[in-house]
Amino acid sequence: MSANQTVKRIVQFASLVILVSLIYVEVTSAYLSETVTTTGNKIMSGCWDKPTAPELTTPANSHTANTQTITFDWKDSSSSCETAILEYKVSIYLDEELTSEYYSSDYSTDLTHTKELANGEYWWTVSVQDQYQNTKISQSRSLTVDQSQIIINNWITTGDVQFQDDVILIGRQTYTNDAGNYLWENRLMQSISPGAKTLFFDYKFTTVDDVF
């Protein structure tokens, strides 16, 4: 075999190795930091780094809601990959260990999600995912839904108004036999912001006179 033939076979073998290497890298879609262009081949880029975990905002941890309509909010995550498209998913569990999943939303770019929940105790998280399947999960928070509970916040009171468990005592006055007329003004009010809305009222009035 001549020297020229030997060199020719070596060059052919080296070309075959380069071709096989290029095909192997392109098929495996290795995640690179940039797009790399070769002769007749283009290797798709990606990211190894995971996004930052979502930061939960509302409801607050250990919050008790007296409505079944719960809106979950969180702050957006960030990624070191400039091309990353981040989507979020809300997961709701029935146990603190997050093993009994009650509900899971679809991934979305929204930073809020609303869900109807029955009375009970729940734990919730938010997961973030990019198009390269890199995921990160937030810390969990607990939530109690109890429509029977009276929410004291934002009530405006006048006179004698007392909150006791699931009962509001309005005008709990002591009757005396002294001569004269007595007039008590006791109010329980809730301010309502302007705009169209639907209001629901569920109440019972009970009067008690210990004298008669």
N, C-alpha and C positions, 0 to 999 in steps of 0.2 A: 504494500500500500504506500502510495506516494505521500509526501509531506502535505501537499495541497489537499489531497483527499482526507487526510486526518484532520486538518484544520477545518475543512468544510463540515465534517461530521460533528466536530465539537461545537461549531456555531449553530448547527441545526439542533443539537441537543439542548444548548443553552436557550435558544428561542422557544423550544417546547416547554422548558421549565418555567420561563417567564409567562408564557401563555396560560399554563396550568395554574400558576400562582394568581394571575389576574382573575381568572374564572373563579377560583376558590374564594377570593376575597369578596367578589361581587355577589356570589351566591349566599354567603354567610351574612351579608349586610352588616359588616362590622361597624360599630358606632365610632365615628371619628369626630374630631373637633371642627373640621372644615371639609368642604367638598374637594375631592382630589380628582383631577382630570388626567387620564393617560391616553395614549394613542389608541383611538377607537373604543375606549372604555371610559365610563364615568361611574365612580363609586359614590353611593348615596351616603350622606353624612348623618350624624345623630349625636346624642349626648349620653354620657354615663351618669352625670350628677342628677340626684333626685331634687325635686322642687322643695321649697321650705314648707313646713306643715301649716295648714290653715289656722288662723287665730279666731277662735269663736268669740262672738260678741253677745248676742241675745238668742234665747233666754239666758239669764245668769245662772251660774251653777247653783243647784238646790232650789231653783225657782218653783213656786207653786202657782199654777194658773187656774182660774175659775172659768175658763172657756175651752172648748174642744178644738178650736181653730188656733193652731200654734204656728208661728212664723219663726223659722231658724235663720239667723244671719251670721256672717263671718267675714273676715278680711281676706283679700286675695293673697295667694302665695306668689313667690318669685322663683325664678330659675336662672342659673348661670348660662343656659343656652338661649341665645337671642331668638332662635326660631321656634322655641317651645310654645305649644298651644296648651294651656292649662284648662282642665275641666274638673268639676267638683261633684261629689256624691254624698248625700246625707244618709246615714245609717242609724236606725233606732233599735235599741235592745231592751230586753225585759230583765236583764241581770247586770250587776256591776262588773262582772268578769267579761262582759261582751261576748258571751257564747250563744245566747238565745236571741237570734235576730228577729225582730218584729216587722221591720220595714226597711227597704233600701230603695232610694231613688235612682233614676238614670243619671249618667254623667251629663253635666251641662256647664256652660261658662257662667251661669248665673251665680251671684253671691248671696242668694236668699232662696228659701224653699218653704212652702206652706203645706201643712199636713193636718188632717183631722185625727184627733186621738181621743179614745175613750178614757174615762176616769181610771187612774192607775199611776204607777211609778215607772219611769223610763230613764234610759241612759242613751246619749246620742253623741255621734262623732261626725266629722266631715273628712272625706278623703279627697286628695288631689292627684291627678294623673295627667301626664303629657302623652304626646303621640308616640313616644318611644317606650311606652309601658313603664315608665318610672313613676312610682307612687309614694305618697307619704300620708300618714293619718294624724289627725289632730288629737289632742287630749280629749278625754270624755267628760261630759257634764251630766248631772242628774236633773230630772224634771218630774214634777208631780202635777197631774191634772186632777183637780177636785172642784167640781162645779157647785158643791154644797158649801164651800168655804166663803165666808164674807171677806172681801178685800177692803181693809180699812183705809188704804191710801186714797187720797183725792176726795174724800167725803168732807162736806162742810156741815158743821153742826152748830146749833144754837140752843142754849138752855141745857137741860139734863139729858144727855145721850150717852149710853154706855154700850160698848161692844163686849159680848161674852160668847165665846165659841161661835156657834152658828145662829145666835140670837142678838138682835139689837134692841136694847131697852130705851124707849123714848119717853121722857117725862115720868120717871119713876119717883114720884113725890110721896111724902108722908102726909097722910090726912090728919087734920086736927079738928077738934070740936069747938075751936074758938069761933066766936061770932064773926060774921063778915063773909064777903065773897072772895074767891081766890081765882086768879087767872095766870096760868103758866103758858109760856110760849117756848115750845121745844120743837126743833126742826132738824131734819136729816136731809141734806141736799147734795146733789152731784152736778157739777158743771158739765155742760155739753157744748162742744165746739160747733161752730156753724157748718152747714153743708148737709147734703142728703145722707140719711143713714136709717137703719132699721133698729128699733129699740125693742127689747124684750123685758118684761117685768114679771117677777115671780115673788109674791109676798103674801104674808098672812098678818092680819091685825088681831091682837088679843088685848082686851082691857081687863084689869083685875082691880077689884075694890075689896080690900081686906076687911072693911068695916061691915059691909052688908053681905 
